[in-house]
Each structure stands twice: as structure tokens, then as C-alpha cells.
Amino acid sequence: MDCGACRVVYHVAADIRSWFSLLLTVILALIPRFCVKVILQRIWPSDIQIAREAEIEGHADGQSGPSMELNDVPLSGDSP
């Protein structure tokens, strides 16, 4: 049994223009998502981004690490 649709798909897939248009479509579809993501990160940065920026600025001043004191967290089985 020979189907005409199979031959059409075979010929379209062999053409470089179809692959280029598929790639171009995917890129054009993703551009708005990345643009919105960048704009939102610039306007409302997350806590992780704020912490990363603070750490980078701390290293730029010559500090060897974050200047934050961490307290020990007791385990559930430990009594005070």
C-alpha cells in the first residue's frame, strides 16, 4: 500500500528550507518568553538574585566571604 502523504513528508523533510523554517519558528516563538523573563528579573529580582549580587559586591570589596553569622539548628532528637 503506497500512501501519497508518506511521499510528501519524505520530500518535505529532504528540503533544507523546511528545517530552516522549523528552526526559525521555534526561535521566534521563544523570543517573547525570554524578553518577558529578562524584564521581570530586572524589575522584580528574586531573593536568590539579590543574594548573588550581594555576594559579588562583597567579594569586590576584598572580603573573603559573606559576613553573616549562622546559628546552629538543633536536630529533632537533641534536647537543649
C-alpha positions in Angstrom: 0.0 0.0 0.0 1.5 3.3 -1.1 0.2 6.5 0.5 0.7 9.8 -1.1 1.2 11.6 2.3 4.3 9.5 3.0 5.9 10.7 -0.2 5.1 14.3 0.6 6.6 14.1 4.1 9.7 12.4 2.6 10.2 15.2 0.1 9.5 18.0 2.5 11.9 16.6 5.1 14.6 16.3 2.4 14.4 20.1 1.7 16.7 22.3 3.8 14.2 25.1 3.7 11.7 23.2 5.8 14.3 22.5 8.5 15.3 26.2 8.5 11.7 27.4 8.8 11.1 25.0 11.6 14.2 26.3 13.5 13.2 29.9 12.8 9.7 29.2 14.1 11.0 27.8 17.3 13.4 30.7 17.9 10.7 33.3 17.1 8.3 31.5 19.4 10.8 31.6 22.3 11.9 35.2 22.0 8.9 36.8 23.8 9.2 34.4 26.7 12.9 35.3 27.2 12.2 39.0 26.8 9.5 39.0 29.4 11.7 36.9 31.8 14.6 39.4 31.5 12.3 42.4 32.0 10.7 40.8 35.1 14.1 39.9 36.6 15.3 43.5 36.2 12.1 45.0 37.8 11.4 42.3 40.5 14.6 40.3 41.2 14.1 37.2 43.3 15.7 36.6 46.6 18.4 34.4 45.1 19.4 37.0 42.6 19.6 39.6 45.3 21.8 37.3 47.4 24.1 36.6 44.5 24.5 40.2 43.7 25.3 41.0 47.4 27.9 38.2 47.4 29.5 39.5 44.3 29.7 43.0 45.7 31.1 41.6 49.0 33.9 39.9 47.1 34.6 43.1 45.1 35.4 44.9 48.4 38.1 42.4 49.3 36.1 40.4 51.7 36.8 36.7 51.7 33.2 35.6 52.0 29.8 36.6 53.2 29.8 38.5 56.5 26.9 36.7 58.0 26.8 34.7 61.2 25.0 31.4 61.0 23.4 29.9 64.1 23.4 26.1 64.7 20.0 24.5 64.2 19.2 21.8 66.8 18.2 18.4 65.5 14.8 17.0 66.4 16.3 14.3 68.7 18.6 16.8 70.6 17.4 18.4 73.8 18.7 21.8 74.9 
